[in-house]
Amino acid sequence: MASFAATLGLVVAAVVPLLLHQISSTIMRAETRELEGVNDAFTAAVATAADTGAGMAWLVATVPEVQQAFAAGNRERLTQMFAPGFATLKEKVGVDQFQFHTAPARSLLRIHMPGKFGDDLSSFRMSDRLFRQAGGGGGNHP
């Protein structure tokens, strides 16, 4: 009986660490898959938001009246055109900012904060810096 107990003790001592390692590996793989799924969903949501923002910017930038007001630096006209709609966008969709920039990276108008304008955005607006580096800084862009 003592030899059986000793054999059983040796088997348990050998098998338990292997089982614990296997369980730990299984849990790690499951957590990794879960985190990859969350990361993929987050990446897709960011891409969708970026595409939506870019689409809205192109829509605004292609309206002739907007182009004229922007080219003239007519902040009042741009505010008249977009402030009422921005309030709805903010309330219904959660859009926090709506801005017009001039090259190279200067704020012409913040619809969400019209009293603050003319400041240089290049020190903290990575998207503007990348836009210029890619050759897109040849002129003003809404």
DSSP file with accessible surface (Angstrom, degrees, kcal/mol):
  #  RESIDUE AA STRUCTURE BP1 BP2  ACC     N-H-->O    O-->H-N    N-H-->O    O-->H-N    TCO  KAPPA ALPHA  PHI   PSI    X-CA   Y-CA   Z-CA
    1    1 A M     >        0   0  186      0, 0.0     4,-2.3     0, 0.0     5,-0.2   0.000 360.0 360.0 360.0 -37.3    0.0    0.0    0.0
    2    2 A A  H  >  +     0   0   83      1,-0.2     4,-2.4     2,-0.2     5,-0.2   0.874 360.0  50.8 -66.7 -36.5    2.9    2.4    0.8
    3    3 A S  H  > S+     0   0   88      2,-0.2     4,-2.6     1,-0.2    -1,-0.2   0.865 109.4  51.2 -70.8 -33.2    4.4    1.8   -2.6
    4    4 A F  H  > S+     0   0  129      2,-0.2     4,-3.1     1,-0.2     5,-0.2   0.938 111.5  47.3 -64.8 -45.0    1.0    2.5   -4.3
    5    5 A A  H  X S+     0   0   57     -4,-2.3     4,-2.6     2,-0.2    -2,-0.2   0.903 113.0  48.7 -62.8 -40.3    0.7    5.8   -2.4
    6    6 A A  H  X S+     0   0   57     -4,-2.4     4,-2.2     2,-0.2    -1,-0.2   0.920 113.3  46.8 -66.9 -41.5    4.3    6.7   -3.3
    7    7 A T  H  X S+     0   0   82     -4,-2.6     4,-2.6     2,-0.2    -2,-0.2   0.929 113.1  49.1 -64.2 -45.2    3.7    5.9   -7.0
    8    8 A L  H  X S+     0   0   88     -4,-3.1     4,-2.9     1,-0.2     5,-0.3   0.916 110.2  51.9 -60.9 -41.8    0.4    7.8   -6.9
    9    9 A G  H  X S+     0   0   40     -4,-2.6     4,-2.6    -5,-0.2    -1,-0.2   0.913 110.5  47.8 -61.7 -40.9    2.2   10.7   -5.3
   10   10 A L  H  X S+     0   0  128     -4,-2.2     4,-1.8     2,-0.2    -1,-0.2   0.908 112.5  48.7 -66.9 -41.9    4.9   10.7   -8.0
   11   11 A V  H  X S+     0   0   77     -4,-2.6     4,-3.0     2,-0.2     5,-0.3   0.942 113.8  46.3 -62.7 -47.4    2.3   10.5  -10.8
   12   12 A V  H  X S+     0   0   71     -4,-2.9     4,-2.6     1,-0.2    -2,-0.2   0.930 111.2  52.3 -61.9 -42.8    0.3   13.4   -9.3
   13   13 A A  H  < S+     0   0   64     -4,-2.6    -1,-0.2    -5,-0.3    -2,-0.2   0.836 116.7  40.2 -63.8 -30.3    3.5   15.4   -8.7
   14   14 A A  H  X S+     0   0   61     -4,-1.8     4,-0.8    -5,-0.2    -2,-0.2   0.856 120.1  42.2 -84.6 -37.6    4.5   14.9  -12.4
   15   15 A V  H  X S+     0   0   62     -4,-3.0     4,-2.8    -5,-0.2     5,-0.2   0.887 103.7  62.6 -81.6 -39.5    1.0   15.3  -14.0
   16   16 A V  H  X S+     0   0   63     -4,-2.6     4,-3.0    -5,-0.3     5,-0.3   0.926 103.7  47.9 -58.6 -48.0   -0.4   18.3  -12.0
   17   17 A P  H  > S+     0   0   73      0, 0.0     4,-2.4     0, 0.0    -1,-0.2   0.917 112.9  50.0 -60.3 -38.1    2.3   20.8  -13.2
   18   18 A L  H  X S+     0   0  123     -4,-0.8     4,-2.4     2,-0.2    -2,-0.2   0.918 112.5  46.6 -63.1 -44.0    1.7   19.7  -16.8
   19   19 A L  H  X S+     0   0   99     -4,-2.8     4,-2.9     2,-0.2     5,-0.2   0.913 112.2  50.0 -64.3 -42.7   -2.0   20.1  -16.4
   20   20 A L  H  X S+     0   0  108     -4,-3.0     4,-2.6    -5,-0.2    -2,-0.2   0.905 111.3  49.3 -62.7 -39.2   -1.6   23.5  -14.8
   21   21 A H  H  X S+     0   0  120     -4,-2.4     4,-2.7    -5,-0.3    -1,-0.2   0.921 111.8  48.6 -64.1 -43.4    0.7   24.5  -17.6
   22   22 A Q  H  X S+     0   0  103     -4,-2.4     4,-2.4     2,-0.2    -2,-0.2   0.922 112.8  47.5 -63.4 -42.9   -1.8   23.3  -20.2
   23   23 A I  H  X S+     0   0   96     -4,-2.9     4,-2.6     2,-0.2     5,-0.2   0.931 112.3  50.0 -63.9 -42.8   -4.7   25.1  -18.5
   24   24 A S  H  X S+     0   0   68     -4,-2.6     4,-2.6    -5,-0.2    -2,-0.2   0.920 110.9  49.0 -62.5 -42.7   -2.6   28.3  -18.3
   25   25 A S  H  X S+     0   0   30     -4,-2.7     4,-2.5     2,-0.2    -1,-0.2   0.903 110.8  50.5 -64.1 -40.5   -1.7   28.1  -22.0
   26   26 A T  H  X S+     0   0   65     -4,-2.4     4,-2.3     2,-0.2    -2,-0.2   0.928 111.8  47.2 -63.7 -43.7   -5.4   27.6  -23.0
   27   27 A I  H  X S+     0   0   85     -4,-2.6     4,-2.8     1,-0.2     5,-0.2   0.924 111.1  51.9 -64.1 -41.6   -6.4   30.6  -20.9
   28   28 A M  H  X S+     0   0  106     -4,-2.6     4,-2.5     1,-0.2    -2,-0.2   0.915 110.2  48.0 -62.2 -43.8   -3.6   32.7  -22.4
   29   29 A R  H  X S+     0   0  120     -4,-2.5     4,-2.6     2,-0.2    -1,-0.2   0.910 112.1  49.6 -64.0 -41.1   -4.7   31.7  -26.0
   30   30 A A  H  X S+     0   0   42     -4,-2.3     4,-2.4     2,-0.2    -2,-0.2   0.919 112.2  47.5 -64.2 -43.1   -8.3   32.5  -25.2
   31   31 A E  H  X S+     0   0  109     -4,-2.8     4,-2.8     2,-0.2     5,-0.2   0.908 111.4  51.4 -64.2 -40.2   -7.4   35.9  -23.7
   32   32 A T  H  X S+     0   0   60     -4,-2.5     4,-2.6    -5,-0.2    -2,-0.2   0.930 110.5  48.0 -62.7 -45.2   -5.2   36.7  -26.7
   33   33 A R  H  X S+     0   0  155     -4,-2.6     4,-2.2     2,-0.2    -1,-0.2   0.915 112.5  49.8 -61.1 -41.4   -8.0   35.9  -29.1
   34   34 A E  H  X S+     0   0  134     -4,-2.4     4,-2.3     2,-0.2    -2,-0.2   0.937 112.3  46.5 -63.7 -45.7  -10.4   38.0  -27.1
   35   35 A L  H  X S+     0   0  121     -4,-2.8     4,-2.8     1,-0.2    -2,-0.2   0.886 110.6  52.8 -65.9 -37.5   -8.0   41.0  -27.1
   36   36 A E  H  X S+     0   0  108     -4,-2.6     4,-2.7    -5,-0.2    -1,-0.2   0.902 109.1  50.6 -63.6 -38.3   -7.3   40.6  -30.8
   37   37 A G  H  X S+     0   0   40     -4,-2.2     4,-2.4     2,-0.2    -2,-0.2   0.922 111.6  46.8 -64.2 -43.2  -11.1   40.7  -31.4
   38   38 A V  H  X S+     0   0   84     -4,-2.3     4,-2.7     2,-0.2    -2,-0.2   0.925 113.2  49.6 -64.0 -42.9  -11.4   43.9  -29.3
   39   39 A N  H  X S+     0   0   89     -4,-2.8     4,-2.9     2,-0.2    -2,-0.2   0.923 111.0  49.1 -62.3 -44.3   -8.4   45.4  -31.1
   40   40 A D  H  X S+     0   0  104     -4,-2.7     4,-2.4     2,-0.2    -1,-0.2   0.915 112.2  48.4 -62.4 -42.2   -9.9   44.6  -34.5
   41   41 A A  H  X S+     0   0   64     -4,-2.4     4,-2.3     2,-0.2    -2,-0.2   0.916 113.2  47.7 -64.8 -41.5  -13.3   46.1  -33.5
   42   42 A F  H  X S+     0   0  134     -4,-2.7     4,-2.6     2,-0.2     5,-0.2   0.932 111.7  49.6 -64.0 -46.0  -11.6   49.2  -32.2
   43   43 A T  H  X S+     0   0   76     -4,-2.9     4,-2.4     1,-0.2    -2,-0.2   0.911 111.7  49.0 -60.6 -41.5   -9.5   49.6  -35.4
   44   44 A A  H  X S+     0   0   54     -4,-2.4     4,-2.5    -5,-0.2    -1,-0.2   0.908 110.7  50.4 -65.6 -40.0  -12.5   49.1  -37.6
   45   45 A A  H  X S+     0   0   58     -4,-2.3     4,-2.5     2,-0.2    -2,-0.2   0.915 111.5  48.0 -65.5 -41.2  -14.5   51.8  -35.5
   46   46 A V  H  X S+     0   0   78     -4,-2.6     4,-2.7     2,-0.2    -2,-0.2   0.925 112.1  49.6 -64.5 -43.5  -11.6   54.3  -35.8
   47   47 A A  H  X S+     0   0   46     -4,-2.4     4,-2.7    -5,-0.2    -2,-0.2   0.913 111.2  49.3 -62.6 -41.2  -11.3   53.6  -39.6
   48   48 A T  H  X S+     0   0   87     -4,-2.5     4,-2.6     2,-0.2    -2,-0.2   0.930 112.0  47.9 -63.9 -44.3  -15.1   54.1  -40.0
   49   49 A A  H  X S+     0   0   64     -4,-2.5     4,-2.7     2,-0.2    -2,-0.2   0.909 112.7  49.2 -62.9 -41.2  -15.0   57.4  -38.0
   50   50 A A  H  X S+     0   0   59     -4,-2.7     4,-2.8     2,-0.2    -2,-0.2   0.921 111.8  48.4 -65.2 -42.4  -12.0   58.6  -40.1
   51   51 A D  H  X S+     0   0  118     -4,-2.7     4,-2.6     2,-0.2    -2,-0.2   0.912 112.2  49.2 -63.8 -40.7  -13.7   57.7  -43.3
   52   52 A T  H  X S+     0   0   79     -4,-2.6     4,-2.6     2,-0.2    -2,-0.2   0.934 112.5  47.8 -63.9 -44.9  -16.9   59.5  -42.2
   53   53 A G  H  X S+     0   0   38     -4,-2.7     4,-2.5     1,-0.2    -2,-0.2   0.916 112.6  48.4 -62.3 -43.1  -15.0   62.6  -41.2
   54   54 A A  H  X S+     0   0   47     -4,-2.8     4,-2.5     2,-0.2    -1,-0.2   0.911 111.3  50.7 -64.4 -40.5  -13.1   62.6  -44.5
   55   55 A G  H  X S+     0   0   42     -4,-2.6     4,-2.3     2,-0.2    -2,-0.2   0.917 111.0  48.1 -63.5 -41.9  -16.3   62.2  -46.4
   56   56 A M  H  X S+     0   0   73     -4,-2.6     4,-2.6     2,-0.2    -1,-0.2   0.903 111.0  51.5 -65.5 -39.6  -17.9   65.1  -44.6
   57   57 A A  H  X S+     0   0   49     -4,-2.5     4,-2.8     1,-0.2    -2,-0.2   0.922 110.7  47.5 -63.5 -43.4  -14.9   67.3  -45.1
   58   58 A W  H  X S+     0   0  183     -4,-2.5     4,-1.2     2,-0.2    -1,-0.2   0.894 110.7  52.5 -65.3 -38.2  -14.9   66.6  -48.9
   59   59 A L  H >< S+     0   0  116     -4,-2.3     3,-0.6    -5,-0.2     4,-0.4   0.961 113.6  42.6 -60.3 -50.3  -18.6   67.3  -49.0
   60   60 A V  H >< S+     0   0   20     -4,-2.6     3,-1.3     1,-0.2    -2,-0.2   0.927 112.8  53.9 -60.9 -44.0  -18.1   70.6  -47.3
   61   61 A A  H 3< S+     0   0   16     -4,-2.8    -1,-0.2     1,-0.3    -2,-0.2   0.697 105.2  54.1 -68.9 -18.0  -15.0   71.5  -49.4
   62   62 A T  T << S+     0   0   79     -4,-1.2    -1,-0.3    -3,-0.6    -2,-0.2   0.473  78.3 105.3 -98.7   0.7  -16.8   70.9  -52.7
   63   63 A V    <>  -     0   0   57     -3,-1.3     4,-2.5    -4,-0.4     3,-0.5  -0.696  67.2-143.4 -80.5 119.6  -19.7   73.3  -52.1
   64   64 A P  H  > S+     0   0   81      0, 0.0     4,-2.6     0, 0.0     5,-0.2   0.872  98.5  52.4 -54.2 -41.1  -19.0   76.4  -54.3
   65   65 A E  H  > S+     0   0   87      1,-0.2     4,-2.4     2,-0.2     5,-0.2   0.890 110.7  48.4 -64.5 -36.0  -20.5   78.8  -51.7
   66   66 A V  H  > S+     0   0    2     -3,-0.5     4,-3.0     2,-0.2     5,-0.3   0.933 109.9  52.3 -67.4 -43.6  -18.2   77.3  -49.0
   67   67 A Q  H  X S+     0   0   98     -4,-2.5     4,-2.8     1,-0.2    -2,-0.2   0.914 111.3  47.2 -58.4 -42.7  -15.2   77.6  -51.4
   68   68 A Q  H  X S+     0   0  137     -4,-2.6     4,-1.9     2,-0.2     6,-0.2   0.935 114.3  45.3 -66.3 -46.5  -16.0   81.2  -52.0
   69   69 A A  H  <>S+     0   0    7     -4,-2.4     5,-2.9     2,-0.2     4,-0.4   0.914 115.5  48.1 -64.1 -40.7  -16.5   82.1  -48.3
   70   70 A F  H ><5S+     0   0   13     -4,-3.0     3,-1.5     1,-0.2    -2,-0.2   0.944 110.2  50.5 -64.9 -47.5  -13.4   80.1  -47.4
   71   71 A A  H 3<5S+     0   0   81     -4,-2.8    -1,-0.2     1,-0.3    -2,-0.2   0.856 113.1  47.3 -60.1 -34.2  -11.2   81.7  -50.1
   72   72 A A  T 3<5S-     0   0   77     -4,-1.9    -1,-0.3    -5,-0.2    -2,-0.2   0.513 110.9-122.9 -83.9  -5.3  -12.3   85.2  -48.9
   73   73 A G  T < 5 +     0   0   35     -3,-1.5     2,-1.8    -4,-0.4    -3,-0.2   0.802  50.3 166.9  67.0  27.9  -11.7   84.3  -45.3
   74   74 A N     >< +     0   0   70     -5,-2.9     4,-2.1    -6,-0.2    -1,-0.2  -0.546   9.4 170.3 -82.3  83.9  -15.3   85.1  -44.6
   75   75 A R  H  > S+     0   0   56     -2,-1.8     4,-2.6     1,-0.2    -1,-0.2   0.875  74.2  57.2 -61.8 -37.8  -15.7   83.6  -41.1
   76   76 A E  H  > S+     0   0  138      1,-0.2     4,-2.5     2,-0.2    -1,-0.2   0.929 108.4  45.5 -62.0 -45.5  -19.1   85.2  -40.6
   77   77 A R  H  > S+     0   0   75      2,-0.2     4,-2.2     1,-0.2    -1,-0.2   0.915 112.9  50.0 -66.1 -42.8  -20.6   83.5  -43.7
   78   78 A L  H  X S+     0   0    0     -4,-2.1     4,-2.2     1,-0.2     5,-0.3   0.911 111.0  50.3 -61.7 -39.8  -19.1   80.1  -42.9
   79   79 A T  H  X S+     0   0   39     -4,-2.6     4,-2.8     1,-0.2    -2,-0.2   0.924 109.5  50.7 -64.0 -43.6  -20.5   80.5  -39.4
   80   80 A Q  H  < S+     0   0  103     -4,-2.5    -1,-0.2     1,-0.2    -2,-0.2   0.892 113.6  46.2 -59.5 -39.9  -23.9   81.3  -40.8
   81   81 A M  H  < S+     0   0   44     -4,-2.2     4,-0.3    -5,-0.2    -1,-0.2   0.863 127.6  21.4 -72.2 -34.9  -23.8   78.3  -43.1
   82   82 A F  H  X S+     0   0   34     -4,-2.2     4,-2.5    -5,-0.2     5,-0.2   0.683  98.4  79.9-116.0 -19.7  -22.6   75.7  -40.5
   83   83 A A  H  X S+     0   0   35     -4,-2.8     4,-2.0    -5,-0.3     5,-0.2   0.930  96.8  48.4 -60.2 -45.3  -23.3   76.8  -36.9
   84   84 A P  H  > S+     0   0   86      0, 0.0     4,-1.3     0, 0.0    -1,-0.2   0.944 115.7  44.2 -61.7 -42.3  -27.0   75.7  -37.0
   85   85 A G  H  > S+     0   0   40     -4,-0.3     4,-2.5     1,-0.2    -2,-0.2   0.852 108.7  58.1 -68.8 -33.4  -26.2   72.3  -38.5
   86   86 A F  H  X S+     0   0   15     -4,-2.5     4,-3.1     1,-0.2     5,-0.2   0.907 100.3  56.7 -64.7 -39.5  -23.2   71.8  -36.1
   87   87 A A  H  X S+     0   0   58     -4,-2.0     4,-2.2     1,-0.2    -1,-0.2   0.916 110.5  45.1 -57.9 -40.5  -25.5   72.2  -33.1
   88   88 A T  H  X S+     0   0   79     -4,-1.3     4,-3.2     2,-0.2     5,-0.4   0.915 111.7  51.5 -69.1 -43.6  -27.6   69.3  -34.5
   89   89 A L  H  X>S+     0   0   44     -4,-2.5     4,-2.2     1,-0.2     6,-1.3   0.912 111.3  48.7 -57.8 -42.5  -24.5   67.2  -35.3
   90   90 A K  H  X5S+     0   0  100     -4,-3.1     4,-0.7     4,-0.3    -2,-0.2   0.941 117.2  40.6 -63.5 -46.1  -23.2   67.7  -31.8
   91   91 A E  H  <5S+     0   0  146     -4,-2.2    -2,-0.2    -5,-0.2    -1,-0.2   0.925 126.6  30.7 -69.9 -45.9  -26.5   66.7  -30.2
   92   92 A K  H  <5S+     0   0  149     -4,-3.2    -3,-0.2    -5,-0.2    -2,-0.2   0.819 135.3  20.1 -87.3 -34.1  -27.5   63.8  -32.4
   93   93 A V  H  <5S-     0   0  103     -4,-2.2    -3,-0.2    -5,-0.4    -2,-0.1   0.588  97.0-116.8-115.6 -17.8  -24.1   62.3  -33.5
   94   94 A G     << +     0   0   44     -5,-1.2     2,-0.4    -4,-0.7    -4,-0.3   0.699  49.2 165.4  86.8  19.4  -21.7   63.6  -30.9
   95   95 A V        -     0   0   36     -6,-1.3    -1,-0.3     1,-0.2    -2,-0.1  -0.581  12.6-176.4 -70.2 124.8  -19.5   65.6  -33.2
   96   96 A D        +     0   0  105     -2,-0.4     2,-0.3     1,-0.2    -1,-0.2   0.707  58.9  34.5 -96.3 -25.7  -17.4   67.8  -30.9
   97   97 A Q        +     0   0  109     14,-0.1     2,-0.3     2,-0.0    -1,-0.2  -0.979  45.7 176.8-137.2 147.5  -15.4   69.9  -33.4
   98   98 A F        +     0   0   33     -2,-0.3    13,-3.0    -3,-0.1    14,-0.7  -0.900  26.7 168.4-147.4 113.3  -16.0   71.5  -36.8
   99   99 A Q  E     -A  110   0A  32     -2,-0.3     2,-0.4    11,-0.2    11,-0.2  -0.915  31.7-149.2-133.8 156.1  -13.1   73.6  -38.1
  100  100 A F  E     -A  109   0A   1      9,-2.8     8,-2.6    -2,-0.3     9,-1.8  -0.992  23.3-168.8-120.4 130.8  -11.6   75.4  -41.1
  101  101 A H  E     -AB 107 141A  12     40,-0.8    40,-0.8    -2,-0.4     2,-0.3  -0.901  10.4-150.1-118.7 150.2   -7.9   75.6  -41.5
  102  102 A T  E  >  -A  106   0A  28      4,-3.0     4,-2.8    -2,-0.3    38,-0.1  -0.806  45.4 -53.8-110.8 157.5   -5.6   77.6  -43.8
  103  103 A A  T  4 S+     0   0   29     -2,-0.3     2,-0.1     1,-0.2    37,-0.1  -0.438 117.4  18.3 -70.5 146.8   -2.2   76.5  -44.9
  104  104 A P  T  4 S-     0   0   77      0, 0.0    -1,-0.2     0, 0.0    28,-0.1  -0.894 130.9 -57.7 -81.5 -32.5    0.1   75.7  -43.5
  105  105 A A  T  4 S+     0   0    0     -2,-0.1    16,-3.9     2,-0.0    17,-0.6  -0.204  80.6 138.8-168.3  64.1   -1.8   75.0  -40.3
  106  106 A R  E  <  -AC 102 120A 107     -4,-2.8    -4,-3.0    14,-0.2     2,-0.6  -0.927  52.4-117.8-118.8 139.5   -3.7   78.0  -39.0
  107  107 A S  E     +A  101   0A   1     12,-2.3    11,-3.5    -2,-0.4    -6,-0.2  -0.643  31.4 172.6 -77.6 118.2   -7.2   78.0  -37.6
  108  108 A L  E    S-     0   0A  26     -8,-2.6     2,-0.3    -2,-0.6    -7,-0.2   0.859  70.4  -7.8 -86.0 -45.7   -9.5   80.1  -39.7
  109  109 A L  E     -A  100   0A   0     -9,-1.8    -9,-2.8     8,-0.1     2,-0.6  -0.961  47.8-160.1-157.2 132.4  -12.7   79.2  -37.9
  110  110 A R  E >   -A   99   0A  13     -2,-0.3     3,-0.9     3,-0.3   -11,-0.2  -0.964   9.5-163.9-108.7 110.7  -13.8   76.8  -35.2
  111  111 A I  T 3  S+     0   0   11    -13,-3.0    -1,-0.1    -2,-0.6   -12,-0.1   0.887  93.8  50.2 -61.0 -35.9  -17.6   76.4  -35.6
  112  112 A H  T 3  S+     0   0   48    -14,-0.7    -1,-0.3     1,-0.3   -13,-0.1   0.638 129.5  19.6 -77.5 -13.0  -17.6   74.9  -32.1
  113  113 A M  S X  S+     0   0   90     -3,-0.9     3,-2.0   -15,-0.3    -3,-0.3  -0.475  70.5 172.2-153.7  68.5  -15.5   77.8  -30.6
  114  114 A P  T 3  S+     0   0   61      0, 0.0    -4,-0.1     0, 0.0    -3,-0.1   0.743  72.7  65.7 -62.6 -21.4  -15.8   80.8  -33.0
  115  115 A G  T 3  S+     0   0   73      1,-0.1     2,-0.6    -6,-0.1    -6,-0.0   0.655  91.5  70.7 -75.3 -12.6  -14.0   83.2  -30.7
  116  116 A K    <   +     0   0  102     -3,-2.0    -6,-0.3    -6,-0.2     2,-0.3  -0.906  67.6 125.0-110.3 113.7  -10.7   81.3  -31.0
  117  117 A F        +     0   0  104     -2,-0.6    -9,-0.2    -8,-0.1     3,-0.1  -0.971  39.5  52.9-157.8 166.2   -9.0   81.6  -34.4
  118  118 A G  S    S+     0   0   33    -11,-3.5     2,-0.1    -2,-0.3   -10,-0.1   0.374  72.8 135.0  85.8  -3.6   -5.8   82.5  -36.1
  119  119 A D        -     0   0   39    -12,-0.1   -12,-2.3     1,-0.1     2,-0.5  -0.450  61.8-109.4 -84.1 152.6   -3.6   80.2  -34.0
  120  120 A D  B     -C  106   0A  72    -14,-0.2     3,-0.2     1,-0.1   -14,-0.2  -0.674  29.8-176.6 -80.4 124.1   -0.9   78.0  -35.3
  121  121 A L    >>  +     0   0    1    -16,-3.9     4,-2.1    -2,-0.5     3,-1.3   0.470  57.4  96.3 -99.5  -3.5   -2.0   74.3  -35.1
  122  122 A S  T 34 S+     0   0   32    -17,-0.6    -1,-0.2     1,-0.3     7,-0.1   0.766  74.0  62.9 -65.8 -25.1    1.2   72.7  -36.4
  123  123 A S  T 34 S+     0   0   92     -3,-0.2    -1,-0.3     1,-0.2    -2,-0.1   0.763 123.3  14.6 -73.3 -22.5    2.7   72.0  -33.0
  124  124 A F  T <4 S+     0   0  122     -3,-1.3     2,-1.1     1,-0.1    -2,-0.2   0.476 102.4  89.4-131.3  -3.6    0.0   69.6  -31.9
  125  125 A R     X  +     0   0   60     -4,-2.1     4,-1.9     1,-0.2     3,-0.4  -0.735  45.1 176.8-100.3  88.9   -2.0   68.7  -35.1
  126  126 A M  H  > S+     0   0   98     -2,-1.1     4,-2.9     1,-0.2     5,-0.3   0.867  78.1  59.6 -59.8 -35.7   -0.2   65.6  -36.4
  127  127 A S  H  > S+     0   0   67      1,-0.2     4,-2.3     2,-0.2    -1,-0.2   0.913 106.2  47.0 -63.6 -38.4   -2.8   65.2  -39.2
  128  128 A D  H  > S+     0   0    9     -3,-0.4     4,-2.3     2,-0.2    -1,-0.2   0.916 112.2  50.1 -67.1 -42.0   -1.9   68.6  -40.6
  129  129 A R  H  X S+     0   0   74     -4,-1.9     4,-2.4     1,-0.2    -2,-0.2   0.942 112.9  46.0 -62.4 -44.7    1.8   68.0  -40.3
  130  130 A L  H  X S+     0   0   91     -4,-2.9     4,-2.0     2,-0.2     6,-0.2   0.892 109.5  55.7 -65.5 -37.8    1.4   64.6  -42.1
  131  131 A F  H  <>S+     0   0   83     -4,-2.3     5,-2.5    -5,-0.3     6,-0.3   0.944 111.0  44.0 -59.4 -45.6   -0.8   66.3  -44.8
  132  132 A R  I ><>S+     0   0   66     -4,-2.3     3,-1.7     4,-0.2     5,-0.5   0.912 111.3  53.1 -67.6 -41.4    1.8   68.8  -45.6
  133  133 A Q  I 3<5S+     0   0  140     -4,-2.4    -1,-0.2     1,-0.3    -2,-0.2   0.833 104.5  56.9 -63.6 -30.3    4.6   66.3  -45.6
  134  134 A A  I 3<5S-     0   0   91     -4,-2.0    -1,-0.3    -5,-0.2    -2,-0.2   0.403 127.1-100.1 -81.2   2.2    2.6   64.2  -48.1
  135  135 A G  I < 5S+     0   0   64     -3,-1.7     3,-0.4    -5,-0.1    -3,-0.2   0.589  92.8 117.4  92.6  12.0    2.6   67.2  -50.4
  136  136 A G  I   < +     0   0   26     -5,-2.5     3,-0.5    -6,-0.2    -4,-0.2   0.375  49.5  85.7 -93.4   6.6   -0.9   68.3  -49.6
  137  137 A G      < +     0   0   28     -5,-0.5    -1,-0.2    -6,-0.3    -5,-0.1   0.118  49.9 112.3 -96.2  25.4    0.0   71.7  -48.2
  138  138 A G  S    S-     0   0   84     -3,-0.4     2,-0.3     2,-0.1    -1,-0.2   0.664  86.5  -8.4 -74.3 -13.4    0.1   73.6  -51.4
  139  139 A G  S    S-     0   0   37     -3,-0.5     2,-0.1   -35,-0.1     0, 0.0  -0.920  92.8 -53.5-162.9-174.6   -2.9   75.7  -50.6
  140  140 A N        -     0   0   89     -2,-0.3   -38,-0.2   -38,-0.1    -2,-0.1  -0.424  46.7-172.8 -73.5 149.8   -5.7   76.3  -48.2
  141  141 A H  B      B  101   0A  40    -40,-0.8   -40,-0.8    -2,-0.1   -80,-0.0  -0.987 360.0 360.0-144.5 132.7   -8.1   73.5  -47.4
  142  142 A P              0   0   45      0, 0.0   -42,-0.2     0, 0.0   -81,-0.1  -0.349 360.0 360.0 -71.8 360.0  -11.3   73.5  -45.4
